[in-house]
Amino acid sequence: GAVVSQHPSWVICKSGTSVKIECRSLDFQATTMFWYRQFPKQSLMLMATSNEGSKATYEQGVEKDKFLINHASLTLSTLTVTSAHPEDSSFYICSARLTPADSSPLHFGNGTRLTVT
Amino acid sequence: GQNIDQPTEMTATEGAIVQINCTYQTSGFNGLFWYQQHAGEAPTFLSYNVLDGLEEKGRFSSFLSRSKGYSYLLLKELQMKDSASYLCAVRDSDYKLSFGAGTTVTVRA
């Protein structure tokens, strides 16, 4: 069964509004979660690393003021797309490791398809 | 940074074998992963190699040669449900995972 739960699965919003996406680790604590974005027929691109209790680490080219990440607990990280524009339409996926060990593989949530009209 | 290359598409017949190659260039290597992704869904973990050699898991096997910056995923006894995108991902010394663009495998009856 799923070990990482992501909500919502899909969302349609109007340009200029904000959208919040939740990522939860089920039955395990995730001190670190990762947020990826995937455009059609393209690879997953790491956006940021979400660290519980501290600021997220953003990849180069990702606007931290536009993509707000909050990791307030060991089982929940949220990504808020602020003032969304049509070019933000994409598939957003979170991931986490089952164990704190850096060597363990990432498990992904089911993703959120965001469409900005 | 990472530079990961894999073929865009492959087609094979049900019951056959397909090998998906992946080459990479990395500033620091700390493991190679293969994921399966069906259209519109999140990736599912398939295999992990950190040492040279072959890792076998049922119908799927993955091979790694660190000196050559090369890996392959072998899918045996292909089934229709194996039609999907297969992603090669490389982890660096900071434990960040970078993905290739994926190989779309189409299995035909």
Boltz contact constraints between the chains, C-beta under 6 A:
constraints:
  - contact:
      token1: [A, 43]
      token2: [B, 99]
      max_distance: 6.0
  - contact:
      token1: [A, 43]
      token2: [B, 101]
      max_distance: 6.0
  - contact:
      token1: [A, 44]
      token2: [B, 99]
      max_distance: 6.0
  - contact:
      token1: [A, 93]
      token2: [B, 42]
      max_distance: 6.0
  - contact:
      token1: [A, 102]
      token2: [B, 95]
      max_distance: 6.0
  - contact:
      token1: [A, 105]
      token2: [B, 33]
      max_distance: 6.0
  - contact:
      token1: [A, 105]
      token2: [B, 45]
      max_distance: 6.0
  - contact:
      token1: [A, 105]
      token2: [B, 48]
      max_distance: 6.0
  - contact:
      token1: [A, 106]
      token2: [B, 97]
      max_distance: 6.0
  - contact:
      token1: [A, 108]
      token2: [B, 42]
      max_distance: 6.0
  - contact:
      token1: [A, 108]
      token2: [B, 43]
      max_distance: 6.0
  - contact:
      token1: [A, 109]
      token2: [B, 42]
      max_distance: 6.0
  - contact:
      token1: [A, 110]
      token2: [B, 42]
      max_distance: 6.0
  - contact:
      token1: [A, 111]
      token2: [B, 42]
      max_distance: 6.0
